Amino acid sequence: MAAVFEKPPVWRRFAPLLQGFDGPLAFAIFLLASAGLLTMYSSGFDHGTRFADHSRNMLIAGFVMFVVAQVPPQRLMSLAVPLYVAGVALLIAVAIFGITKKGARRWINVGIVIQPSEILKIAMPLMLAWWFQKREGQLRPFDFAVAGLLLVVPVGLIMRQPDLGTSLLVLAAGLSVIFFAGLPLKLIVPPAVLAVVGIILLIVFEPQLCVDGNRWPVLHDYQQQRICTLLDPTRDPLGKGFHIIQGMIAIGSGGFFGKGFMQGTQTHLEFIPERTTDFIFAAYSEEFGLLGNLLLIAGFVFLILRGLTIAMEASTLFARLMAGAVTTIFFTYTFVNMGMVSGILPVVGVPLPFISYGGTAMVTLGLALGILMSIAKARRLVQT
């Protein structure tokens, strides 16, 4: 009889928590996190505890991912409305009595200082996925208009702070949900054509538009300067163009095989600004070269493809939209960061997932991965 009441081993008690975890996704996360730690050890060599802090942030993000992965998608859907309302309310509070740093009002003290716009990176796609799940089978143009309104409000509040990078990420996450929900092609083509025409006109008339003293009415001064610097970084090589120029020099100097771990001269002689945060990809490229870049990009491509596969195999509309949005977030982070460091996109302050230093962004990514794991886990459990 004693054997009946014998406690099972610890590993067996934790086995149900690991059941259904997506192996390929976990493998991609492990490889990218390893690359991030290796790069931070080199680029953060003289930043005190930055490597240790980066490791701690990864552990916290991993814990968040593990906990969220245990929450069924149906429970996540019930959090959509309160999380969205709380996020928008906090953004309004920031606009009224937020904390201003370096000319931007993005933070608020609620016992601890937080940046509410980070909440919307997850709350926005959650809310839109909830909305379309409720309207499943009876979608009309009005439903897409409501979704657009739900998206415009927080994006407008974030841009007003101003925070172009975060507003871009929230906008991309929201638009991906609207697109995956079945937005008609006739509503996609006109804005896309206007955007292409606008970019062409901007390049053609750049010499006239970027004359000192010219003021673009729809942009803040710093946003106008970023666009003009992108079009011609040599306009101010020791000032606003310094970041882009040094980033491109570091990437080019790495060659095919790179200079080797801890051997990057641009990095270790401190020519690369923000080499542990926004411009860490330049430090990585210098030490690991084109070959290292191809391997890193392959890791991100695998992660994105795995996310899209999970989205396609999800059992509910909410799960499909949410998985697609989370995957789009990772694509946007990666594309924008690599693009701005390489000089093909404006510098907007978007970190590179797993690689760049930053506690809030890392935890947000852990939350996003936990949602993706939850959706994959629910699908596997249904199949078995």
N, C-alpha and C positions, 0 to 999 in steps of 0.2 A: 504493500500500500504506500510505502514511503516514496517509491518511484513516481507515483501519480502526482505528488505535490512538489516534485523536484523542479527547480527553476530552470528554464532553458538557458543556453549560453547567451552572452550579450550580443554576439553577432546575429544570432537567430531572432532576437527581439527587435533588432534594428533592420533586419532584412525586408520587412514589409514597407519601410520608408524608402528603401532604394528600389523596390520593385517598380518596373515601368520606366525608370530613368533612361533617357535616350543616349545610348552609348556613343554614336558618332558625334552628336552635338557636344557631349562632355569631353570627348577627345580633342575636338577643335578648340574648345575653351582652354583646355590644359596647355596645348601647344602655343596659343596666342598669349596666355598668361606667362608662360615660361619666357617667351620672347620679350615681353614687357619687363620682367624682372631683370633679365640680362642687360637690356638696354638702359634701364634705370640705374643699375649698378655702375655703368660706365659714365653716362651723361650726368648723373647726380653725385659724382665723386667728391665734389667740394661743397655740397649742399647739406652738410651735417647729417641729419637723420632721414634724409629724403628716401633713401632706399628702404630703410626699416619702416618708414611710414607708408610707403607704397605697398610693401608686403602686408602690413596690417590692414590697409584698405582693401586689398584683394581678399584677405581672409574674411573681413566683414561682409564684402560683397558675396563671397561664396556661401557664407552662412545665410544671408538674406535669400539668395537663390534657392538654397536647400529648403528653407522654411516655406517660401512662396510656392515651391514645386509641390508641397503637400496639400495645397489649397485647391479644391476642384474648380474648374472654369465657371461652373454655375455660381459658386460663392464669390468668385472674382467679379462676376457680372453684377452681383448685388451691391458691390462697393463703388460701382461706376458713378452713380449720381451724387452720393455724398462727397466722394473724393473730388469730383469736378467742381461742385458748388463751393467746397472749402478752398480749392485752389484759386478759383476766380475771386472769391471774397478776400483772400490774402493778397492777391494782385491789386485789388482796389485799395486795400489797406496800405500797401506799399506806395501806391500813387499819392495817398493822402499824408501819411506820416512815416514813410520808410526811411531807411538809413542811406545816405548818399556817400559814395566813395568814388574818387577819380571822375567826378562829373556824372555818374550814373546812380540812379536810385533803384536798387535791385533787392535790397535786403530789409528784413524787419525783425525786431526783437520780440519774441514770444516766450521769454524765459531763456531761450537760446537764440542766437542770430541764425536765421534761415533764409534761403533764396527760394521763394514760392514758385518761381517760373520753372524750377526743376521738377516740381510736382506735376506740372501740366504735360511734361514729356510722356508720362504714363497715363495720367488722368484723361488727357484729350482723346487718345485712341480708345481707351476704355469706354468713355462716354458715347463716342460715335458708334462703336461696335454694339453697345447696349441699345442705342436708338434704332439702328438698322435691324437688330434682332427682333425688336418689338414690332417693326413694320414689315417683317419678312412676309413675302407673298403678295404684298399690296403696295409696293413701292411706286410712288408718283413723283413728278418733278418737284412738288411741294416738299416732299420728304428730304430731297437733296438740298433744297433751299434752306430748310431748318438746320440741316447738318452744316451747311456753309455758315450760317449765323452762329451756331455753337462754336465753330472754329475761329471765326473772325474776332469774336469778343476777346478771348485770351491772347491771341496773336497780336491784336492791336494794343492791348495793355502792356505786353512785353516789349513791343517795339517802342512804346512811349517812354520806357525806362531810361535810356534806350539800351536794347540788347539784341543786336541783329543776329548773332549766332544762335542763341536759344530760340528766338522767334522762328528762325529758319527750320530748326529741328522740330519744333512743335507743329509748324505748318506742314512739313513733310510727313510727319506721323499722321496728322489729320487727313491730309489729302490722299494718303495711301489707303486709308479706311474707306473714304468716299469712292475712290477708284475701284477698289476690290468689291465694293457693294454693287457695282454695275452702273457707274456713271455713264450716260450715253456719250458716244464718240463725238456727236455734234456739239457737245458742250466742252469737249477737251480741245478740239482742233483750233478754234478761234484764239483762245489765250496763248496756245503754243505758238501759233503763227505770229501773233503780236510780240511775243517775247523774242523770237528769232529776229524779226524786223528791228526791234528796239536795240538788240545787241549789235546788229550790223550798222545801224545809224550811229550808235555810240562809238564804234571803232572808226567809222568814216569821219565823224566830226569831232573826234577826240582833241585835236590841236586847239579848236575853238572853245570847246566845252571846259577844258582843264586849264584855261588861262587863270593866273592868280587873280583873285578878286571876284571871279564868276561865282554866282550862288545859285545852286539848283534848288528850286522851291520845295521839291518833294523829299529831299534827303537832308539829314543832319550833316554838318560840316565834316565830321570825321568819316561818315559814310561816303561822302563825295570824294574825300581825299584817298580813301582806300581804293575806290574804283579807278581814279586817275593814276594812282601809284601802280596798280595792277597793269594798266595799259602801257605805262612807261616808268618803271622803277628807277631809271637813271635820272629822272627829273629831280630827285632829292636823294642821292645815293648815301649820304651820311645821316639822313633823317628818316623820313617816312618810308623810303625805299630800302633802308638798310636790312630789314628783316628778310624781305624777299630775295635780295641780292645774295646775302650770306647763306640763305637756305639753298639757293640754286648752286652756289659755289661748293658747298658741302656735298650735295648730291652728286655733282659732276666729278668732284675729286675722288669719290669712292671707287670710280671705275667699275669693272665687272665683278671683281672678287672683294673689293673693299680694302681698307687699310689694316683691318684686323681689330679684334676686341681690345678696347682701351688704348687704341693707337690713333684715334681721330684727332688731327691737329686743329681743325676748325672748332671741334667740340672742346678739347682740353685747353686750348688757348683762349677760350671764351669768346669766340667771334660769333657764335650762333646765339641770338637772343632767345630767351624762353626755351632753352634746350631740354628742359625736363617736362615741359607742359605742351604748349601748342606746336612748337617746332622740334619736337623730339624725333620726328620722322627724318629730319635732316641729319641728326646725329646718328641715327640707325643706318641711314643710307651711306654715310661716310665710312663707317666701320665695316659694314657687311656688303656694300656694293650693290650692283644690279642683281646679282644672283640672290642675295639676301632679300632684296625688294620683291623679286618674283616669288620667293618662298612665302614671304609675309602676305603678299596679295593673294597667293593661292590659299593660304589659311583663312583669310577673310571671305574669299569666294566660296570655299567649302562651307563655312559657317552660314553664309547667306543662302546658299542652295539648300542646305539642310533645313533652314528655317522655312523656306518656301515649300519644301516637301512636307514638313509638318503642317503648314497651313492648308495645303491641298488635301491632306488626309484627315483633317479635323472633322469631327462628327456634327458640329453645329455651326450656324452662320457666325455667331459671336466668336467662337474659337477660331474660325478661319480668318475673320477680319482682324482679330487681335494678333494672331501669329504673323499675318502678313504685315501688320503695322510695326510690330517689334522688329521683324527682319528689315523693314525699310529704314528704321531708326539706325540700325547697325550699318546699312549701306550708306546712309546719308553722312553719318559720323566719319566713316572711312573715306568716302569720296571727297567730301569737303576738306577734311584735314590734309590728305595727300595732295589735293589740288591746290590748296592755298600755299603749302610749303613749296610746291613745285613751280609756283608762279602762274598757274592757269586759272585760279580763282582768287577773289579778294580775301584778305586776311580778316576772318570774322570770329576768331576765338573759339573754334570747335576742337575738342581733344580727340586724339586717336584712341579708340577703344583698347583697353588692356595695357596700352603702352604709355600714354600720357599720365603724369601725376595729377591727382585730384580726388579728394575723398567723396564729395557729393556726386560727381559724375560716375565714379566707380560703383557706388551703392545703387545709383539709378540703373546702371547697366546690369548689376546683379539682380535687381527687381525685374527688369525686362527679361533676362534669361530665365528667371524663376517662372514667369508667366509662360514662356515658351516650353519649358520643361513640364509644367503643369498640363498644358494642352497635349503634349506628346504622351505624357503618362496616362492621361484620361483615355486617349485613343487606344493605347496598348492594353489597358485594363478592360476596355469594352471588347476588344478582339479576343481576349483570353477568357 
